[in-house]
Amino acid sequence: MDDDEDMFEWEARTRSRLTDPSTSHEAAASVMHKMTKIRREVLHYFVRRQWMTDLDLQTHFEHHGSTYRTRRSELTEMGYIADSGAKQVQSGSNRIVWTITELGKKAANLFPIE
């Protein structure tokens, strides 16, 4: 961890906490750039829709836990999905509208849904 990097940023980037054992850090690093089935599903859904909120994503996949939001977050870290800068009010809350990037569209061609 760099001196300029705070603990929150480091944990968000690595998907593990500083207090986790070394095996957790190794596991987090090993899966960060793999294109899992759920990541591919989310990526392809973004290709079809072009933009959506996390609530739209949860509704589409009929899953209201964090699984699909986390995959969207990972795809965002990979540069495949980005914050559009727009907000949408849903269920009484302002929500970020996410959009597919050009890199994300190219990745979708490389990683078909099996």
LODREN-484288 format. One line per field, with one value per atom (N, C-alpha, C): atom name; x negated, y, z. Coordinates in nm, 2 decimals. Example, Ala and Ser with C-alpha at 12.3 -4.5 7.8 and 13.67 -1.06 7.14 Angstrom:
<tizas>
name (N CA C N CA C)
c1 (-1.32 -1.23 -1.32 -1.28 -1.37 -1.29)
c2 (-0.57 -0.45 -0.33 -0.22 -0.11 0.00)
c3 (0.78 0.78 0.78 0.71 0.71 0.79)
</tizas>
This chain:
<tizas>
name (N CA C N CA C N CA C N CA C N CA C N CA C N CA C N CA C N CA C N CA C N CA C N CA C N CA C N CA C N CA C N CA C N CA C N CA C N CA C N CA C N CA C N CA C N CA C N CA C N CA C N CA C N CA C N CA C N CA C N CA C N CA C N CA C N CA C N CA C N CA C N CA C N CA C N CA C N CA C N CA C N CA C N CA C N CA C N CA C N CA C N CA C N CA C N CA C N CA C N CA C N CA C N CA C N CA C N CA C N CA C N CA C N CA C N CA C N CA C N CA C N CA C N CA C N CA C N CA C N CA C N CA C N CA C N CA C N CA C N CA C N CA C N CA C N CA C N CA C N CA C N CA C N CA C N CA C N CA C N CA C N CA C N CA C N CA C N CA C N CA C N CA C N CA C N CA C N CA C N CA C N CA C N CA C N CA C N CA C N CA C N CA C N CA C N CA C N CA C N CA C N CA C N CA C N CA C N CA C N CA C N CA C N CA C N CA C N CA C N CA C N CA C N CA C N CA C N CA C)
c1 (-0.08 0.00 -0.09 -0.06 -0.14 -0.10 -0.20 -0.17 -0.05 -0.03 0.07 0.21 0.21 0.33 0.39 0.52 0.58 0.63 0.66 0.70 0.83 0.93 1.05 1.03 0.95 0.92 0.85 0.76 0.68 0.77 0.86 0.96 1.05 1.10 1.19 1.13 1.00 0.93 0.89 0.86 0.82 0.93 1.04 1.15 1.11 1.02 0.99 0.94 0.95 0.91 0.77 0.71 0.57 0.55 0.66 0.65 0.67 0.71 0.73 0.60 0.60 0.48 0.43 0.30 0.24 0.31 0.37 0.45 0.57 0.63 0.75 0.70 0.58 0.53 0.50 0.44 0.40 0.53 0.63 0.76 0.82 0.82 0.88 0.81 0.68 0.60 0.62 0.64 0.65 0.78 0.89 1.02 1.05 0.98 1.01 1.03 0.95 0.96 1.01 1.07 1.13 1.27 1.31 1.45 1.54 1.59 1.68 1.82 1.89 2.02 2.11 2.12 2.21 2.15 2.02 1.97 2.01 2.00 2.04 2.19 2.27 2.41 2.44 2.38 2.40 2.35 2.23 2.17 2.26 2.31 2.40 2.54 2.58 2.71 2.69 2.57 2.54 2.53 2.47 2.46 2.60 2.70 2.83 2.91 2.89 2.96 2.89 2.76 2.67 2.65 2.75 2.74 2.84 2.82 2.91 2.86 2.94 2.90 2.88 2.82 2.81 2.94 3.04 3.18 3.23 3.21 3.26 3.19 3.06 2.98 3.04 3.06 3.12 3.25 3.34 3.47 3.46 3.38 3.37 3.32 3.22 3.17 3.25 3.35 3.44 3.35 3.26 3.17 3.15 3.19 3.18 3.07 2.98 2.86 2.75 2.63 2.52 2.45 2.48 2.41 2.39 2.50 2.50 2.44 2.47 2.41 2.25 2.21 2.07 2.00 2.07 2.01 2.01 2.11 2.11 1.99 1.97 1.86 1.73 1.71 1.59 1.57 1.67 1.67 1.63 1.68 1.65 1.50 1.44 1.30 1.22 1.27 1.20 1.21 1.30 1.31 1.42 1.50 1.61 1.74 1.76 1.88 1.84 1.91 1.88 2.00 1.98 2.08 2.11 2.23 2.27 2.28 2.28 2.29 2.44 2.53 2.67 2.72 2.83 2.89 3.04 3.10 3.24 3.30 3.42 3.49 3.56 3.53 3.60 3.63 3.75 3.78 3.75 3.76 3.74 3.60 3.50 3.36 3.30 3.20 3.12 3.03 3.02 2.94 2.85 2.73 2.63 2.68 2.67 2.70 2.57 2.55 2.43 2.44 2.33 2.33 2.22 2.24 2.14 2.03 1.91 1.80 1.77 1.69 1.65 1.56 1.48 1.40 1.49 1.60 1.69 1.76 1.80 1.86 1.76 1.63 1.53 1.51 1.51 1.50 1.61 1.73 1.85 1.83 1.77 1.74 1.64 1.55 1.44 1.49 1.59 1.64 1.79 1.83 1.97 2.03 2.16 2.23 2.23 2.19 2.18 2.31)
c2 (-0.12 0.00 0.12 0.22 0.34 0.43 0.52 0.62 0.71 0.74 0.83 0.76 0.63 0.55 0.52 0.55 0.52 0.38 0.33 0.19 0.16 0.26 0.23 0.21 0.29 0.27 0.14 0.11 -0.02 -0.14 -0.14 -0.25 -0.26 -0.14 -0.15 -0.20 -0.17 -0.21 -0.36 -0.41 -0.55 -0.64 -0.60 -0.68 -0.76 -0.72 -0.78 -0.67 -0.70 -0.60 -0.62 -0.51 -0.52 -0.62 -0.65 -0.74 -0.89 -0.91 -1.04 -1.12 -1.25 -1.33 -1.32 -1.35 -1.34 -1.43 -1.54 -1.62 -1.55 -1.46 -1.38 -1.28 -1.22 -1.13 -1.20 -1.31 -1.39 -1.43 -1.48 -1.51 -1.40 -1.28 -1.16 -1.12 -1.12 -1.09 -1.18 -1.31 -1.41 -1.40 -1.35 -1.35 -1.21 -1.11 -0.97 -0.95 -1.02 -0.99 -1.11 -1.21 -1.32 -1.28 -1.33 -1.30 -1.41 -1.41 -1.51 -1.51 -1.61 -1.62 -1.51 -1.47 -1.36 -1.23 -1.21 -1.08 -1.08 -1.19 -1.20 -1.16 -1.22 -1.19 -1.04 -0.98 -0.84 -0.76 -0.79 -0.72 -0.72 -0.84 -0.86 -0.79 -0.78 -0.71 -0.56 -0.51 -0.37 -0.34 -0.44 -0.42 -0.40 -0.48 -0.48 -0.35 -0.31 -0.20 -0.06 -0.07 0.05 0.13 0.14 0.21 0.15 0.16 0.12 0.16 0.15 0.17 0.03 0.03 -0.10 -0.16 -0.08 -0.14 -0.20 -0.14 -0.21 -0.34 -0.35 -0.47 -0.58 -0.54 -0.63 -0.68 -0.60 -0.63 -0.73 -0.70 -0.79 -0.93 -0.94 -1.07 -1.13 -1.06 -1.11 -1.15 -1.06 -1.09 -0.96 -0.95 -0.82 -0.82 -0.91 -0.91 -0.83 -0.84 -0.76 -0.82 -0.95 -1.02 -0.95 -0.90 -0.84 -0.69 -0.62 -0.49 -0.50 -0.61 -0.63 -0.66 -0.74 -0.77 -0.65 -0.56 -0.43 -0.35 -0.34 -0.27 -0.32 -0.45 -0.51 -0.47 -0.48 -0.44 -0.29 -0.21 -0.07 -0.05 -0.13 -0.12 -0.17 -0.26 -0.31 -0.21 -0.11 -0.01 -0.05 -0.15 -0.19 -0.12 -0.07 0.01 0.13 0.24 0.37 0.45 0.54 0.63 0.72 0.73 0.82 0.97 0.99 1.13 1.17 1.08 1.10 1.03 1.08 1.02 0.99 0.89 0.86 0.83 0.89 0.87 0.74 0.64 0.51 0.48 0.44 0.40 0.51 0.64 0.75 0.79 0.73 0.76 0.80 0.89 0.92 0.80 0.75 0.64 0.67 0.62 0.65 0.57 0.63 0.56 0.52 0.39 0.33 0.30 0.31 0.29 0.20 0.13 0.04 0.13 0.10 0.17 0.11 0.17 0.11 -0.01 0.00 -0.12 -0.23 -0.20 -0.30 -0.37 -0.29 -0.35 -0.45 -0.41 -0.50 -0.62 -0.61 -0.72 -0.82 -0.77 -0.85 -0.95 -0.89 -0.98 -1.09 -1.06 -1.15 -1.26 -1.22 -1.31 -1.34 -1.43 -1.46 -1.53 -1.53 -1.60 -1.74 -1.83 -1.98 -2.04)
c3 (0.00 0.00 0.00 -0.09 -0.10 0.02 0.06 0.16 0.13 0.00 -0.04 -0.05 -0.05 -0.07 0.07 0.09 0.22 0.23 0.35 0.36 0.29 0.28 0.21 0.07 0.00 -0.14 -0.17 -0.08 -0.10 -0.09 0.01 0.03 -0.09 -0.14 -0.25 -0.37 -0.39 -0.51 -0.51 -0.39 -0.37 -0.34 -0.29 -0.25 -0.13 -0.05 0.08 0.17 0.30 0.40 0.44 0.49 0.54 0.65 0.72 0.84 0.79 0.67 0.62 0.61 0.62 0.60 0.45 0.43 0.30 0.20 0.24 0.14 0.09 0.17 0.12 0.01 0.04 -0.06 -0.19 -0.18 -0.30 -0.38 -0.31 -0.37 -0.44 -0.37 -0.43 -0.56 -0.55 -0.67 -0.79 -0.76 -0.86 -0.94 -0.88 -0.94 -1.00 -0.97 -1.00 -1.15 -1.23 -1.38 -1.46 -1.39 -1.46 -1.50 -1.62 -1.66 -1.63 -1.51 -1.46 -1.53 -1.51 -1.58 -1.54 -1.42 -1.38 -1.44 -1.44 -1.50 -1.65 -1.72 -1.86 -1.87 -1.79 -1.79 -1.78 -1.68 -1.65 -1.77 -1.82 -1.93 -2.05 -2.09 -2.20 -2.18 -2.06 -2.03 -2.06 -2.02 -2.04 -2.19 -2.27 -2.41 -2.47 -2.42 -2.48 -2.43 -2.31 -2.25 -2.27 -2.27 -2.29 -2.15 -2.07 -1.94 -1.85 -1.72 -1.61 -1.48 -1.38 -1.24 -1.18 -1.06 -0.99 -0.96 -0.93 -0.90 -1.03 -1.15 -1.27 -1.29 -1.25 -1.27 -1.17 -1.05 -0.95 -0.99 -1.05 -1.09 -1.21 -1.31 -1.42 -1.38 -1.30 -1.26 -1.14 -1.09 -0.98 -0.86 -0.83 -0.72 -0.64 -0.52 -0.45 -0.34 -0.35 -0.27 -0.34 -0.30 -0.36 -0.48 -0.51 -0.61 -0.74 -0.80 -0.93 -0.92 -0.81 -0.79 -0.78 -0.71 -0.69 -0.83 -0.91 -1.04 -1.13 -1.12 -1.19 -1.14 -1.01 -0.96 -1.01 -1.02 -1.07 -1.22 -1.29 -1.43 -1.45 -1.36 -1.36 -1.33 -1.24 -1.21 -1.33 -1.41 -1.52 -1.64 -1.63 -1.74 -1.84 -1.81 -1.90 -1.88 -1.76 -1.73 -1.66 -1.68 -1.62 -1.57 -1.48 -1.43 -1.55 -1.59 -1.70 -1.66 -1.53 -1.48 -1.46 -1.50 -1.48 -1.35 -1.30 -1.19 -1.23 -1.16 -1.18 -1.05 -1.02 -0.90 -0.91 -0.82 -0.82 -0.67 -0.64 -0.50 -0.41 -0.45 -0.36 -0.34 -0.42 -0.40 -0.53 -0.53 -0.65 -0.67 -0.79 -0.82 -0.94 -0.94 -1.05 -1.17 -1.28 -1.41 -1.47 -1.48 -1.53 -1.68 -1.75 -1.90 -1.94 -2.05 -2.11 -2.18 -2.17 -2.24 -2.37 -2.45 -2.58 -2.55 -2.45 -2.40 -2.36 -2.29 -2.25 -2.36 -2.47 -2.59 -2.65 -2.66 -2.72 -2.64 -2.50 -2.41 -2.43 -2.45 -2.46 -2.58 -2.69 -2.81 -2.78 -2.69 -2.66 -2.56 -2.48 -2.37 -2.39 -2.48 -2.50 -2.38 -2.36 -2.26 -2.30 -2.22 -2.25 -2.23)
</tizas>
